[in-house]
Amino acid sequence: MTVSVTVTPTGKEVSPQERIVVQFQAKMEAGVANSIRVTRNGWEDGPNPGESIQGEWSTEDGLSFMFTPAERLQPGSLTVIQLASSIRSQDGTALDPACLLHSFLVDDGVHYGAKEMLLPCIKTANQGTHLIPMHLTVPSSGGPFPVMFWVHGGAWRGGTPEKSEVQSGNQAAYLADHLGIAIASVAYRCKGSAGNFTQALEDVMDAVQYVRDHADEYGIDTRRIGLYGGSAGTPLSALAAQRTPEADLYIGYNGIYDLVPLGQMVAVKHNDYGLTNPSVEANSAIYHLKPNPPHTLLLHGTNDQAVSPQQSAKYVEAVQAAGGHAQLLMYKGEGHAFFNVGRRMELPTLYEVKQFIKRVWEIREK
């Protein structure tokens, strides 16, 4: 049995004046507050160490501990609450290991608003019998806006013979609201639509062209294009970024950038998604970096059992060797899909992505 912990506040838009409350399920031993660290923009053993936030702890019952920061929290920052694994309750019970790290984002005060629209069909395929949609998230005010294209993961599963599946881009509404950028969430032919890798890449590139053709209609600035994807969406999005002349920004979560190692596996050689057609090299972004590759941010968990972290490490090296700027953030102990909504790295990864986009596109506060 272990002791569970609840931390408040939570979320992406916490007031800078909030106090932090750590609520334990059982009464804790004396001095427990000395084993809780509150840091800004990182944490111990994280990709970035962060800096300590000064303040005072107080408790009346040994169950609920309140932290009052010495100064208001920094707008736009990531606040992390890290509990030491050595903490024990009064009866000697240890903490639940899943409760050792908590985080929230402090509201930056920037709000463009966000409006979402589903475009039921931006192109047809298979002699007009198959519909491919797009989901657009656009800031409600201002513009024209830079645009990010999201290419979803999911092991290339999904879709039907009639239409491809569209999934809203990772944190699309938040990024549109706080950065003033548009998110085009791309659908592509997966296995459920009898698709293959070549067709999927064609669909992604056609989505980019669709936005180019309708940029004025949606208030989009196609001089600034970025792509991002997760897992099975990374080989497609990374390759599309190299084929898109305007793309100067790329973000990949637990990605695959070199299909050659996978192509050596019997399961892939004989799979039904055409990864070896025309060849695994032809379908691997690492072999097709354009001059001045897009600014690249890769995020990967060290305990990813589905995709080796070496995929990200080698891709960063390749981008740098080609004269591009690339950064790899490794998340200790995290597995596959660690960035998804509801996972404990959801907000830390969102913070890093937001900061990266701001730096590359020089987005200033309103």
Secondary structure, 3 states (H helix, E strand, C coil): CCECEEEECCCCCECCCCCEEEEECCCECCCHHHHEEEEECCCCCCCCCCEECCEEEEECCCCEEEEEECCCCCCCCEEEEEECCCCEECCCCEECHHHCEEEEEECCCCCCCEEEEEEEEEEEECCCCEEEEEEEEEECCCCCEEEEEEECCCCCCCCCCCECCCCCCCCHHHHHHHHCCEEEEECCCCHHHCCCHHHHHHHHHHHHHHHHHCHHHHCEEEEEEEEEEECCHHHHHHHHHHHCCCEEEEEEECCCCCCHHHHCCHHHHCCCCCCCCCCCCCCCHHHCCCCCCCEEEEEEECCCCCCCCHHHHHHHHHHHHCCCCEEEEEECCCCCCCCCCCCCCHHHHHHHHHHHHHHHHCCCCC
